[in-house]
Amino acid sequence: MAKKYEAGEELSGKVTGIQPYGAFVALDEETQGLVHISEITYGFVKDIHDFLKVGQEVNVKVLEVDEGAGKISLSIRALQETPPPTKRNDQPRKSLQARVKERDAEGFNSLKDKLKDWIERSGQ
């Protein structure tokens, strides 16, 4: 590494390669870092090519520097605004039995009880 990079730095770089697990970003002439697929954006990323292209300029944040291994972990997502949490229904959850009773006026009856009812209905 020509320059010393530190965790927390915000930099600009150029995408030099894309693999199924992430994108390599050149930070200077001699140094590259990896943006793992989970650090590209919020939400699920199936195909990195939907978000990044080789040669594209990107802003990244340094997450971790491993000087011994010569690896730099980067994030694009860390510079994005956090999306609002998904709105959950505030109603209390109903038990399975309560949901069945709503949909089935008879609820859970034994086969013996239902058989009597079926026989009575068939005789009409």
N, C-alpha and C positions, 0 to 999 in steps of 0.2 A: 504494500500500500504506500503510494507516494505521499499522500496527505493523511493526517490522523483524523479520523471521523469519530464522533461521539454520539452516544444514544441521546435522542431528543432533538438532534439537528434536523432542520428542514432544508431540503436541497432540491435542485432541479437536475434531471438526468434524462438520458435517452435510452429507450427500450432497444436492447441489442439482440435479444433472443427470447423465444417463448417455448415453454415446455408444458406438458399437462399439469404439472404441479406448481408452476409459477412463471414469472417473467424476470429476466436478467436486465438490470438497468446500469448503464455506465455512468459513474459519478464524475470521473475525470478520465484522462488518457490511459491510466494504468489500473483504475479501480472499478470493480463492478460489485453490485449487491443484488440480492434476490428479494423480489416481492412474492411471497408465498400466495397461492391462489386465495386463501382465506383473508388476505390483507389487501385485496384489490378493491372491494367495495362491500357495503353492507348487503346482506342477503346471500342467496345461493348463486355461485358462479359455476355454471356447467362447462362453458367453453371460454377460456381466457381471450380468444380471438374476438369475442363479442365486445370486449372492453378495451383491448390494447392491440396495437400494431407495431411491428418492428420499425424503428426509426422515429416513433412518436416521442415527443418531449413530455415528460411527466414530472409532477412535483411529488416528492416522497419525504417520509420522515424516517430517520434512523431509529430502529427499535433496539438493535443489539449489535455490538462489534466483538467478534472473536478474533483477536489479532493473532493468536497462536495458529488457528486454522486458516486465517486470512479470509474470513467470511463476514459479510455484513448483511443483516436482516433489515429489510425495508418495508414500509407500509404506505400505500396510497390512501387506504381507508381512514387512517388516523388523521388525515387532513380534511376529511369530509365531515359535513354536519351530520350528527347522529339523527337518524330518522325518529319520528315520534313513535312511542310504543303503540302496538296494535291495541285497539279498543276491545276490551273483553266485556261480555255481557255481565252486568252487575247482579243479575238475578241469581239466587242461590240454586245450586244444582239439585235436581230432583233424583230420587232413587229410581232404580229400574222399575220397581213395583208401582210407583206413582205414575211413571210415564206409561206403563202398560195399562193402568186403570183409566188414564185419560183417553186412550185409543180403543180400548176394549171394555165395553160396559160390563161384560161378564167377568173380566179379570181372568185369573188362573183358576179354572175349575178342573176337577179330576175327570179323567176319561169316562169314568162310571157315571158322573153327573151329566156330562155332555151327551153320553149315549142315550140316557133317558129322554133328554130334550130332543135329540135328533129323531128318536122313534116317535115321539109325540107329534113333531112337526111333519113327519112323513105320512102320518095317518090322516092328516087334514085334507 
